[in-house]
């Protein structure tokens, strides 16, 4: 939401300054220039990216509106979920959580956390990793390598829409110049006509350059930067899950594994030790006993 407010602020400030200079808003209304720049920009986006990246771009634009979903409460809920899972494993053995891992949608433990089940990337990351720990066929180092590979592949896919939008932003000033050059061509063909007509055509050509630069630095560029930060937030969340799972697989107690993960949470959303302890020790409807 703040991104939308910021973009409106950019366009509002530019328009307000233009009006303060006694400019005429009608001069900026040049549909032909917008068609040239906007159409060409969309064309470059289609030409440079496969269909799966284009689909991701449309989905990621909704993420920008909603903002980051990895808040302090999301981290608290995630740590509480992993704490309950590891307490169950400590009580019943690793085989005791096998049904939860194999069918998380039917797990009484996981169904209390709809955010976990609704995101198949996060769900598979946790369940696939814990499945390797249950089977016992992989060393701790191998499990860590699997998690790192999974995170790298996911992050690489998540950054493709950001790269596509950044490339589009870089192209907009050049496309603005293209629109301006075409306007100059039209102006040159009108030489000898009324001065007012020539002036309007020159203004139209200059609006093309203006729109290209404004859309680059005032719209598409900031959206790409915001999306990049959202991807960083998601990557940080995966890193926290990696730390908590690796800590438990190494043999740490559930409480110590959770504390290790808490230290990996970004500072601006990191809960305190007391907040995590209080959240984890709250009575759970699953009746899973709490172990220190």
C-alpha positions, -999 to 999 in steps of 0.1 A, spaced: 0 0 0 28 24 8 42 18 -27 10 30 -42 10 61 -20 46 68 -29 39 65 -67 9 88 -63 31 112 -45 56 112 -73 30 119 -100 13 144 -77 45 164 -70 54 165 -107 20 177 -117 18 202 -89 52 217 -98 41 219 -135 10 238 -125 30 261 -103 50 271 -134 17 280 -150 18 250 -172 -12 237 -191 -22 202 -181 -38 197 -216 -3 199 -231 7 167 -212 -23 148 -226 -6 132 -256 -22 98 -262 -1 90 -292 31 94 -272 17 71 -245 8 45 -271 43 46 -285 61 43 -252 36 21 -234 31 -2 -263 67 -5 -271 76 -12 -234 50 -40 -232 64 -54 -264 99 -55 -251 85 -72 -219 68 -99 -240 98 -103 -263 123 -107 -235 104 -131 -211 88 -165 -214 52 -170 -203 59 -183 -168 78 -151 -160 50 -130 -173 26 -149 -151 48 -143 -121 50 -106 -128 12 -103 -127 11 -122 -94 39 -103 -79 22 -69 -86 -5 -80 -61 22 -88 -36 34 -52 -39 0 -39 -31 -4 -63 -1 31 -57 12 54 -82 30 36 -111 46 65 -119 68 57 -99 99 67 -105 135 34 -124 141 42 -147 111 76 -155 126 61 -162 160 35 -185 145 61 -203 124 84 -208 154 54 -220 175 45 -245 148 80 -259 145 83 -260 183 51 -281 185 64 -304 157 97 -310 174 81 -316 208 60 -343 192 91 -358 176 109 -357 210 80 -375 227 70 -400 201 102 -403 181 108 -392 145 84 -418 133 57 -401 154 56 -371 130 58 -391 98 21 -389 92 22 -351 97 50 -348 72 36 -372 46 1 -357 46 3 -321 60 -32 -312 48 -46 -339 72 -22 -331 101 -40 -318 132 -8 -299 139 -4 -282 106 -40 -274 99 -39 -249 127 -15 -228 105 -33 -221 72 -6 -198 60 18 -228 61 -5 -251 41 -16 -224 16 20 -217 4 31 -249 -13 67 -237 -16 71 -233 22 51 -264 29 72 -286 6 105 -270 19 97 -280 54 81 -314 47 107 -326 22 135 -316 45 120 -333 75 112 -364 54 150 -367 47 156 -365 84 130 -392 92 144 -416 67 179 -412 82 196 -419 48 213 -385 46 239 -368 68 233 -334 84 256 -319 59 237 -334 30 204 -322 43 218 -287 47 231 -288 11 196 -299 -1 180 -269 17 206 -245 3 200 -258 -32 162 -255 -28 165 -220 -15 188 -210 -44 165 -224 -70 134 -207 -55 152 -174 -50 165 -175 -86 129 -180 -99 116 -153 -76 140 -127 -89 131 -132 -126 101 -109 -125 123 -82 -107 149 -85 -134 122 -83 -161 107 -51 -146 142 -36 -142 150 -42 -178 117 -27 -188 125 4 -167 159 8 -183 143 7 -217 117 34 -210 140 65 -213 152 52 -247 116 46 -258 108 81 -247 135 93 -270 121 72 -298 87 89 -293 104 123 -292 123 116 -325 91 106 -342 75 138 -330 104 158 -344 99 140 -377 62 149 -378 72 185 -368 98 188 -396 71 178 -421 50 207 -409 76 234 -414 61 264 -431 28 260 -414 13 281 -387 37 287 -357 10 275 -333 8 241 -350 46 237 -350 47 246 -313 21 220 -304 40 193 -323 73 203 -306 55 201 -272 41 167 -281 76 154 -290 91 167 -257 62 150 -237 75 117 -251 109 121 -235 92 133 -203 69 103 -201 97 78 -207 119 92 -179 89 96 -155 77 61 -160 112 47 -156 122 65 -124 87 72 -110 68 40 -116 84 8 -130 118 13 -114 104 18 -78 80 -12 -83 110 -34 -93 130 -22 -63 100 -29 -39 96 -64 -54 133 -71 -48 129 -62 -11 99 -85 -9 120 -113 -23 147 -106 2 121 -109 30 109 -142 17 145 -155 14 152 -144 50 121 -164 61 134 -195 43 168 -190 60 151 -190 94 133 -223 86 166 -237 74 183 -228 107 156 -243 129 154 -275 110 192 -279 108 195 -272 145 170 -299 155 185 -324 131 219 -318 147 204 -329 180 195 -296 197 165 -295 220 133 -279 205 137 -247 227 174 -243 217 166 -249 180 139 -222 182 163 -198 198 188 -204 171 162 -196 145 150 -165 164 185 -150 162 184 -154 124 152 -133 120 157 -98 105 159 -72 133 129 -51 123 106 -81 128 126 -102 153 105 -110 184 122 -110 218 132 -142 237 103 -136 261 78 -132 232 89 -165 216 89 -184 248 54 -172 257 41 -180 223 57 -215 223 45 -224 258 9 -214 252 -15 -243 256 -22 -259 222 -54 -277 213 -33 -305 198 -24 -315 234 12 -319 224 33 -318 256 59 -290 258 95 -300 263 123 -276 272 
